[in-house]
Amino acid sequence: MSRFTNKIAVVTGGNSGIGYATARAFVEEGAKVVITGRNKEAVKKAAAEIKAVGITSDQGSLDDIDQLVAEVKSLYGKVDALFINAGVGAFVPFDAVTEDQFDNMMDINFKGAFFTLQKFLPLLNEGASVTFLSSVNAYTGMPNTSVYGPSKAAMNSLTRTLAYELAPRKIRVNVVCPGPIKTSIFGKLGLSEEGLQQLTGAMEQRVPLKRIGTAEEVAKLVTFLSSDDAAFITGSEYVIDGGVNLNPIFS
Ligand SMILES: NC(=O)c1ccc[n+]([C@@H]2O[C@H](COP(=O)([O-])OP(=O)(O)OC[C@H]3O[C@@H](n4cnc5c(N)ncnc54)[C@H](OP(=O)(O)O)[C@@H]3O)[C@@H](O)[C@H]2O)c1
């Protein structure tokens, strides 16, 4: 029997990148999986590819989250693994950040993540697992991440609080903090192809393991944390970054 036989998993932002790889891993291990995203066609295509249920839903909209929870309730009535992964990043100098950029990142990355869990709470089984997708930017002082970094750091703090509050229901809450992972997120930064290659090359050089991680590597960590193999793990932060956070002084 696979680790997720008879289990229901929900992955927000499951139509590409880390969410897609994780949703596929859940399906391969026997789970019934629901993926979300804002792009209707992309959600439909990804869901068909991995044999999941696709629901178009914007994590930045509380109405959409209510609708998502209602649909999952009517489909399955319960959730065993909730992976709150959807997120956006815009790298902007502090003095140029607009209110719209601030609100968009905070609304999707933190407020949306917060209310996704709050609204799914009635559906979570005793023993369910919740995993937030944060970033090494929750710890670093990387330039141009004055909104993205705090939007992720807030999730790390929330993880500790909720792991404690939800422990009486045996719900475990953990957070995963990746370093650079090869997904389409970098293509959404508005860089030229050349700029993108320069960024990728520079990141590879900064990582002690001299490469960028893969979405499948993050998926393995998330499925582990969501499984009974991690039954005694809650309130924990997992950095998966090839060592990029280790040494700020010498390279
Ligand atoms: N790749 C990295 O190096 C890296 C490192 C650290 C942390 N992260 C985090 O990892 C998570 C996944 O990113 P990724 O790298 O896999 O990038 P990605 O390939 O761009 O995937 C992002 C996913 O989130 C969805 N999404 C974005 N905004 C959404 C919203 N408002 N509502 C619902 N879904 C939304 C996207 O779908 P739609 O566009 O259709 O909505 C897509 O499925 C993000 O939270 C990101 O901040 C990534």
The ligand as an SDF file (V2000), in Angstrom:
LIG
                    3D

 48 52  0  0  0  0  0  0  0  0999 V2000
   11.3080   28.5570   -7.5310 N   0  0  0  0  0  0  0  0  0  0  0  0
   12.0140   29.0300   -6.4990 C   0  0  0  0  0  0  0  0  0  0  0  0
   13.2240   29.2520   -6.5990 O   0  0  0  0  0  0  0  0  0  0  0  0
   11.3240   29.2790   -5.1810 C   0  0  0  0  0  0  0  0  0  0  0  0
   12.1210   29.4630   -4.0590 C   0  0  0  0  0  0  0  0  0  0  0  0
   11.5320   29.6910   -2.8300 C   0  0  0  0  0  0  0  0  0  0  0  0
   10.1510   29.7180   -2.7310 C   0  0  0  0  0  0  0  0  0  0  0  0
    9.3880   29.5450   -3.8400 N   0  0  0  0  0  0  0  0  0  0  0  0
    7.9300   29.5620   -3.6760 C   0  0  0  0  0  0  0  0  0  0  0  0
    7.4230   28.3500   -4.2040 O   0  0  0  0  0  0  0  0  0  0  0  0
    6.0360   28.5120   -4.5040 C   0  0  0  0  0  0  0  0  0  0  0  0
    5.7630   27.9140   -5.8650 C   0  0  0  0  0  0  0  0  0  0  0  0
    6.4850   28.6290   -6.8280 O   0  0  0  0  0  0  0  0  0  0  0  0
    7.2010   27.9430   -8.0810 P   0  0  0  0  0  0  0  0  0  0  0  0
    8.6320   28.2330   -8.0010 O   0  0  0  0  0  0  0  0  0  0  0  0
    6.7340   26.5510   -8.2390 O   0  0  0  0  0  0  0  0  0  0  0  0
    6.6580   28.9000   -9.2450 O   0  0  0  0  0  0  0  0  0  0  0  0
    5.6090   28.7190  -10.4080 P   0  0  0  0  0  0  0  0  0  0  0  0
    6.0200   27.6150  -11.3130 O   0  0  0  0  0  0  0  0  0  0  0  0
    5.4580   30.0880  -10.9350 O   0  0  0  0  0  0  0  0  0  0  0  0
    4.2720   28.2650   -9.6770 O   0  0  0  0  0  0  0  0  0  0  0  0
    3.4890   29.1530   -8.9330 C   0  0  0  0  0  0  0  0  0  0  0  0
    2.1370   28.5190   -8.8000 C   0  0  0  0  0  0  0  0  0  0  0  0
    1.3370   29.3420   -7.9370 O   0  0  0  0  0  0  0  0  0  0  0  0
    0.1320   29.6340   -8.5970 C   0  0  0  0  0  0  0  0  0  0  0  0
   -0.3750   30.9030   -8.1110 N   0  0  0  0  0  0  0  0  0  0  0  0
    0.2360   32.1100   -8.1040 C   0  0  0  0  0  0  0  0  0  0  0  0
   -0.5740   33.0210   -7.5740 N   0  0  0  0  0  0  0  0  0  0  0  0
   -1.7210   32.3770   -7.2420 C   0  0  0  0  0  0  0  0  0  0  0  0
   -2.9370   32.7780   -6.6610 C   0  0  0  0  0  0  0  0  0  0  0  0
   -3.1760   34.0650   -6.3450 N   0  0  0  0  0  0  0  0  0  0  0  0
   -3.9010   31.8470   -6.4450 N   0  0  0  0  0  0  0  0  0  0  0  0
   -3.6870   30.5590   -6.7810 C   0  0  0  0  0  0  0  0  0  0  0  0
   -2.5620   30.1190   -7.3520 N   0  0  0  0  0  0  0  0  0  0  0  0
   -1.5940   31.0290   -7.5790 C   0  0  0  0  0  0  0  0  0  0  0  0
    0.4680   29.6300  -10.0880 C   0  0  0  0  0  0  0  0  0  0  0  0
   -0.6830   29.4240  -10.8830 O   0  0  0  0  0  0  0  0  0  0  0  0
   -1.4710   30.6310  -11.6050 P   0  0  0  0  0  0  0  0  0  0  0  0
   -0.4600   31.5580  -12.1660 O   0  0  0  0  0  0  0  0  0  0  0  0
   -2.3610   29.9530  -12.6050 O   0  0  0  0  0  0  0  0  0  0  0  0
   -2.2840   31.2860  -10.5250 O   0  0  0  0  0  0  0  0  0  0  0  0
    1.3890   28.4250  -10.1220 C   0  0  0  0  0  0  0  0  0  0  0  0
    0.6550   27.2370  -10.1340 O   0  0  0  0  0  0  0  0  0  0  0  0
    5.7530   30.0160   -4.3960 C   0  0  0  0  0  0  0  0  0  0  0  0
    5.1020   30.2680   -3.1640 O   0  0  0  0  0  0  0  0  0  0  0  0
    7.1580   30.6330   -4.3950 C   0  0  0  0  0  0  0  0  0  0  0  0
    7.1720   31.8600   -3.7130 O   0  0  0  0  0  0  0  0  0  0  0  0
    9.9470   29.3080   -5.0720 C   0  0  0  0  0  0  0  0  0  0  0  0
  1  2  1  0
  2  3  2  0
  2  4  1  0
  4  5  1  0
  4 48  2  0
  5  6  2  0
  6  7  1  0
  7  8  2  0
  8  9  1  0
  8 48  1  0
  9 10  1  0
  9 46  1  0
 10 11  1  0
 11 12  1  0
 11 44  1  0
 12 13  1  0
 13 14  1  0
 14 15  2  0
 14 16  1  0
 14 17  1  0
 17 18  1  0
 18 19  2  0
 18 20  1  0
 18 21  1  0
 21 22  1  0
 22 23  1  0
 23 24  1  0
 23 42  1  0
 24 25  1  0
 25 26  1  0
 25 36  1  0
 26 27  1  0
 26 35  1  0
 27 28  2  0
 28 29  1  0
 29 30  1  0
 29 35  2  0
 30 31  1  0
 30 32  2  0
 32 33  1  0
 33 34  2  0
 34 35  1  0
 36 37  1  0
 36 42  1  0
 37 38  1  0
 38 39  2  0
 38 40  1  0
 38 41  1  0
 42 43  1  0
 44 45  1  0
 44 46  1  0
 46 47  1  0
M  CHG  2   8   1  16  -1
M  END
$$$$
